[in-house]
Amino acid sequence: LEVEDSIEHLCLACTKLYQALDEGNMLGKRFKRRNVLLKILYKLVDIDSDPLSLKVAKIILAMKVDGKNLLSVCKLAFKICRNEKNCCIVQNDTLLDYLLQVLWNEDLQTNNEALVYCMAAIKFMSGNVELRYKMVSKGAVEMLLELMKQINNIKEHDTYFSKLGHLLVQLTATLRVLADCPQARRRLSGGPAIPELCAALEQRSSDKDVCIWIVRVFSKLSTYSDFCAALADCSRCYVLFLALLNKYQKQQDLVVRIIFILGNLTAKNDQSREQFFKKEESINTLTSLFQTYYELDLNAPTWHHDRKGKGRKYLKYPSEAEDILIKLIRVLANLSIHPSVGAALAAAHPVVGLLVTVLEYKSVDACEELVINAATTINNLSYYQVKNSAVQDKKLHIAEMLSKLLMSDNMDAVVEAVRVFGNLSQHHEIRDFIMQKKIYKFVIALLDSKNRGVCFPACGVLLNLTVDENKRAFLMEEGGIQKLVDCLQDFGPVDWQLSCLICKTLWNYSEKITSAASCFGGDTNTLLVLLTALLDEEVELECSLDRDIKDCQRLYWEREFKPVADKLLDRIQSHHSTKTSPAEPITPF
């Protein structure tokens, strides 16, 4: 090693030296000529060769150096690992094992700087998929969490507190990469992981870099239901997220991820919806963010020059501000599913006002997801019949905005608009609006879609319209009777809820029946045969469903469909009329 100048021969010599030391049980501090060997090895570090440096670094680490020697070798490992060209040689060596030993064995305060470089080297290694899986199998996740626990135990008044922030950045950045590995995800979803991450987030709230990496870990993991359930059990996470949103309101990279996490937490968990809503200033924080990013989005340039600078332009969609608005509205939509939370939000004028503003100033063609999310949330809120409802106060203005959506070519937007009309049309002012604007013609036409998701809300609107005696004639005039009968024939035993809606609509419509022929026209015989068949006690569900769903559908048939269908069949057969049945709101999804 002292006299050789060929890098290839030096690498071979280092390989043989390591093997000899290993076989002779002389690694660590047991080798008598250890100091002489280390001096020789450190001289080799000056040679500009990463393959040689890798072999040298591994031997030095295996010799259990400390102090400045440890710092020097960790810097060397960092230099090697950050170069992507060295990916292959690092992968095929055992440097990782020795770096993990450093993390596990070295004192946090004595060797803080060395640990930073060691951790950074491991972070670069984790970018390699094979090394990533190897890390996890060797217990890297547990090691990192234990190291985080030690860091969390050092409080802000301690002199080491600020210095350890650099180490924590590298540590959490590594955890984010490891979170892509299924085995690591499972370990991060249980045990001490979430409490320690939350503790670090709380203690280091002034360190934006630490915060962003922890939030990135949560953001990635929150796409999995088991992690969401575990995070939801840590109730203080909501307080932490709200504090960060208020502290870093205009830090878009942080805000967008926190909102994304909240959207995932509240997507399927009613307890999470209630817990978040009850936190102090939770809705005010969301409203403030909404206002901030709506203004940013309005003032943001829509068109951008391409990066090659050739003058061509492209439309950036969605903008960063708009992306945050989309995710914000998703959180509101999720929260509104909870009965008490939804009722409170329906009466929250600032929230409803901002949602309506989106419909006013944004087109579905340019901002599809944003506009549809806003309509969905308004639909959820319109379900709640509460005192001082902001939705009810603005119902005519909302109806005006929704009528524009109905004219779009976007079927998702059309369906959301019809769903809102289904709830709002319980009010006579909206029913009058629908008739005056000829919206009913469009709703009837939707029955031809043969799509349950489209036909169901359309039938809800028609049901409410037929509550008013003076509005029933349009059903026959626009071919609505035939389309409703066709729907009943198409969906029949496949969907008893939709079939029940159709029968209720026909029941309302036929209140003043004098003869079946004049009321139902040429569809009378078809309707009689259809109702008779659907009321058969032996009727079978035609869709392929599991036993529980079949039992549920059978129960709905007995309690909901059969009573109204029986009455309708009897009315048609006897030409007898009874009072109009009350309209029912469409359940928010």
Salt bridges, closest charged atoms under 4 A:
GLU4 OE2 - HIS9 ND1 3.42
ASP50 OD1 - LYS79 NZ 3.24
ASP66 OD2 - LYS29 NZ 3.47
ASP93 OD1 - LYS58 NZ 2.95
ASP97 OD1 - LYS138 NZ 3.22
GLU142 OE2 - ARG187 NH1 3.73
ASP180 OD1 - ARG176 NH1 3.18
ASP180 OD1 - LYS220 NZ 3.50
GLU202 OE1 - ARG236 NH1 2.65
ASP253 OD2 - LYS208 NZ 3.36
ASP270 OD1 - ARG273 NH1 2.68
GLU274 OE2 - LYS278 NZ 3.05
GLU274 OE1 - HIS338 NE2 3.81
ASP297 OD2 - LYS362 NZ 2.41
ASP306 OD2 - ARG312 NH2 3.19
ASP323 OD1 - LYS327 NZ 2.73
GLU360 OE2 - HIS397 NE2 2.39
ASP393 OD2 - HIS349 NE2 3.65
GLU416 OE2 - ARG419 NH1 3.31
GLU429 OE2 - LYS395 NZ 3.85
GLU429 OE1 - HIS428 NE2 3.71
ASP432 OD1 - LYS471 NZ 2.73
ASP448 OD2 - LYS483 NZ 2.67
ASP468 OD2 - ARG431 NE 2.69
ASP468 OD2 - LYS471 NZ 3.05
GLU478 OE2 - LYS441 NZ 3.95
ASP490 OD2 - LYS450 NZ 2.64
ASP495 OD2 - ARG452 NE 2.38
GLU511 OE1 - ARG472 NH1 2.73
ASP551 OD1 - ARG547 NE 3.35
ASP566 OD2 - LYS562 NZ 3.15
GLU584 OE2 - LYS504 NZ 2.52
